[in-house]
Amino acid sequence: MLKLKTATTAFVLVSLTSLLLFSPNLLSKTTNFNSVTYSTEKGLLTLSNGESYKLSGKAEFSYLFWDVYDSYLYNQSGKFVSSKKWYEQAPLVLEIRYKRDIKAKDLVDSTVEQWQHLKIAEQEYLPYVGWLNEIWPNLKEGDRLALYMFSDRSVFFYNNRFLAEHEGGEFGKIFLDIWLSDDTSEPKLRKKLLSYK
């Protein structure tokens, strides 16, 4: 009887460990990101909690004569498949490394313009505008802003450190649609980021 209990306990422990290792969305619900940081090196983004993501693609965004930022898209496999929607392949991370100073207000205004380009209804994006105005800092050349998207929540990082978190999956989807939607204003950039296999 004792051996059976011990075996059962071991099975439960192994099963729980497997769930945490192989179910990213379950991990997202149990992770407190307030003290989490990340680093990038050789196509790998690694969080201080041990999670890691592989580079899928990268692209530079320029406007007229100015280089504005470099963008990097990561997920667990390092690739996206065209047979699935990009958001069905979460969790993923989009990191932007800025090459110019940008005021927070200008960044929010540009985000709204892109949502309007995507024909997202005002009542859908408006609740997020005030939140973005509260959390986004004025950006300097060399700053990094990243969004870590799960299916159940999104987490912003600023210069590799936790910035803010939004519960629910809808914000992450409509925010990253700016770059990854079929209807993005920058289809060449999208193609480079997703690097469909």
RADA-V704345 format. One record per residue. N is the residue number from 1. RES is the residue in one letter. SS is DSSP state (@ for helix, = for strand, . for the rest). PSI is psi in whole degrees, -180 to 180 (* if undefined). OMEGA is omega in whole degrees, -180 to 180 (* if undefined). Layout:
n->(N,N)
res->(RES,RES)
ss->(SS,SS)
psi->(PSI,PSI)
omega->(OMEGA,OMEGA)
//
This chain:
n->(1,2,3,4,5,6,7,8,9,10,11,12,13,14,15,16,17,18,19,20,21,22,23,24,25,26,27,28,29,30,31,32,33,34,35,36,37,38,39,40,41,42,43,44,45,46,47,48,49,50,51,52,53,54,55,56,57,58,59,60,61,62,63,64,65,66,67,68,69,70,71,72,73,74,75,76,77,78,79,80,81,82,83,84,85,86,87,88,89,90,91,92,93,94,95,96,97,98,99,100,101,102,103,104,105,106,107,108,109,110,111,112,113,114,115,116,117,118,119,120,121,122,123,124,125,126,127,128,129,130,131,132,133,134,135,136,137,138,139,140,141,142,143,144,145,146,147,148,149,150,151,152,153,154,155,156,157,158,159,160,161,162,163,164,165,166,167,168,169,170,171,172,173,174,175,176,177,178,179,180,181,182,183,184,185,186,187,188,189,190,191,192,193,194,195,196,197)
res->(M,L,K,L,K,T,A,T,T,A,F,V,L,V,S,L,T,S,L,L,L,F,S,P,N,L,L,S,K,T,T,N,F,N,S,V,T,Y,S,T,E,K,G,L,L,T,L,S,N,G,E,S,Y,K,L,S,G,K,A,E,F,S,Y,L,F,W,D,V,Y,D,S,Y,L,Y,N,Q,S,G,K,F,V,S,S,K,K,W,Y,E,Q,A,P,L,V,L,E,I,R,Y,K,R,D,I,K,A,K,D,L,V,D,S,T,V,E,Q,W,Q,H,L,K,I,A,E,Q,E,Y,L,P,Y,V,G,W,L,N,E,I,W,P,N,L,K,E,G,D,R,L,A,L,Y,M,F,S,D,R,S,V,F,F,Y,N,N,R,F,L,A,E,H,E,G,G,E,F,G,K,I,F,L,D,I,W,L,S,D,D,T,S,E,P,K,L,R,K,K,L,L,S,Y,K)
ss->(.,@,@,@,@,@,@,@,@,@,@,@,@,@,@,@,@,@,@,@,@,@,.,@,@,@,@,@,@,@,.,.,@,@,@,.,=,=,=,=,=,.,.,=,=,=,=,.,.,.,.,=,=,=,=,=,=,=,=,=,=,=,=,.,.,=,=,=,=,=,=,=,=,=,=,.,.,.,.,.,.,.,.,.,.,@,@,@,@,.,.,=,=,=,=,=,=,=,.,.,.,=,.,@,@,@,@,@,@,@,@,@,@,@,@,@,@,.,.,.,.,@,@,@,@,@,@,@,@,@,@,@,@,@,@,.,.,.,=,.,.,.,.,=,=,=,=,=,=,.,.,.,=,=,=,=,=,=,.,.,=,=,=,=,=,=,=,.,.,@,@,@,@,@,@,@,@,@,@,@,.,.,.,.,.,.,@,@,@,@,@,@,@,@,.,.,.)
psi->(-42,-41,-38,-43,-42,-43,-41,-43,-43,-41,-44,-44,-44,-41,-43,-42,-42,-40,-42,-36,-35,5,85,-35,-31,-41,-37,-34,-20,-5,130,114,-3,-34,9,138,175,163,157,139,129,50,15,131,122,126,154,-11,4,-13,148,152,144,147,126,-47,165,154,149,138,127,149,118,-114,5,134,121,-49,163,138,145,130,128,147,-175,-30,-17,13,155,143,137,-15,-10,154,147,-37,-13,-5,22,157,155,166,129,120,135,128,114,140,0,157,136,129,147,-41,-41,-36,-43,-44,-41,-37,-45,-42,-40,-38,-39,-39,-37,-2,35,132,141,-40,-18,-40,-21,-40,-23,-20,-47,-39,-45,-39,-31,-38,-30,133,167,134,142,157,129,-14,156,137,129,145,125,111,121,175,-20,-8,166,145,125,140,143,120,50,5,153,135,-53,162,142,122,149,153,-12,-38,-49,-40,-51,-25,-48,-17,-26,-36,-32,-8,152,-26,16,153,-8,73,-32,-39,-43,-46,-40,-38,-46,-31,54,135,*)
omega->(179,179,179,178,180,180,179,179,180,179,179,-180,179,-180,179,179,180,179,-179,-177,-171,176,-175,-178,173,178,-179,-179,-176,-176,172,-173,-175,-178,-178,173,176,176,178,178,174,175,-180,174,-175,176,-178,176,175,179,178,-177,-177,-180,175,-179,179,-178,177,175,178,177,-174,-177,-173,170,-173,-180,168,-180,-177,-180,-178,164,-171,-178,-176,178,174,179,-174,-180,178,172,-177,-176,174,-178,174,8,179,-179,170,178,178,179,-171,180,180,173,179,177,-178,-179,179,179,178,179,179,178,178,178,179,176,178,176,-180,-180,173,-176,-178,-179,178,-177,-174,179,-178,-174,179,179,179,176,-180,-169,-174,177,167,-175,177,175,-179,178,178,174,-177,173,179,-172,166,175,-175,178,179,-178,175,171,177,-176,172,180,-179,177,-177,-178,177,179,-180,-175,-172,-179,-179,-179,-175,176,-179,173,178,180,-166,178,173,-176,179,177,-178,-176,179,178,178,-178,180,-178,-175,179,-174,178,*)
//
